[in-house]
Amino acid sequence: MVKFLKILQQASSLCHVVKLSPDELMSKVYPNIQQNFKDQDWLSHRAILTSRNYVVEKLNVTIQKQLPGPEYAYKFHRLHP
């Protein structure tokens, strides 16, 4: 249990809790996303973490609508035949 608490304390030092509207949050985390969305290095330094899947889904849809070009959907079936 003590080891878990130490890991949790270390992880919490990596997070920054903010209280912003979803639009404000996205503009802070992903500024100029229309110009930078193809830059893998730029994207790899950004993340929005939530405790609920429905929040993530809403944010993803909003961010995707800001990207230029058509939207594509891919299906995932399984890893092994």
N, C-alpha and C positions, 0 to 999 in steps of 0.2 A: 504494500500500500504506500509506503514512504517513497519508493522508487517511482511509482505512478504520479504522486504529488509533485515530485521534483521535475518529472517530464512535463507535467501540465503547467507548472510555473515557467519553465523554459519556453514552452510553446506560446503561452500567453504574452510573453515579452515580444514575440514576433508579430502579434496582432495589434491593430489599432481600431478601437471601437469608436464609431462616430454616429451621430444622430442627424441625418440629412434626409431630404426627400429622395425618392428613387432617382429622379432626374438629376439632382445635385450630386448624388453619389456616383452615378454613371459618368457625369462630366468630369468629376475629380479623378476617378480611377482610369477612365478611358478618354482623356482629352484628345480632340482631333481624330477620333476613331475612323472617320471617313478617309483620312489620308494615311493612317498607320495600320489599318487592319491586316495588311499583307506582311507586315514586318514581324517575323516570329520572335526576334529578340525583344522587341518592344512589348509584344503581347505576353511573353514569358515572365515579365516583371510585374504583371498586374493580375489581381484576382479579387473577386467579391465573394466572401464566405457568408452563408446564411445557415440557420438551423432548420429551415423548412424547405422542402422541395418545391412547393408551390411558389415561394418567393423567388427561388432561382429561375423557375420556368417563366414567371412574369418578367424578370429582368432580362433573361435571354431573348425573349420575343421582342422586347423594346429595343435592345441593342441590335438585334438582327435587322429590324426595320430601318435602322440608320445606315446600314451598309448598302453600297451601290450594287446594282446587278440583280439577277434573278436569285430566288431562294431555291436551294436544293435540299431534298430529304433523302437520307440513305437508311436502308434497313440493315439491321444486324440480326443474324440468325443464330449462330453459335460458333464457338472457337474450333471445335474438333468435329470431323465428319462422323 
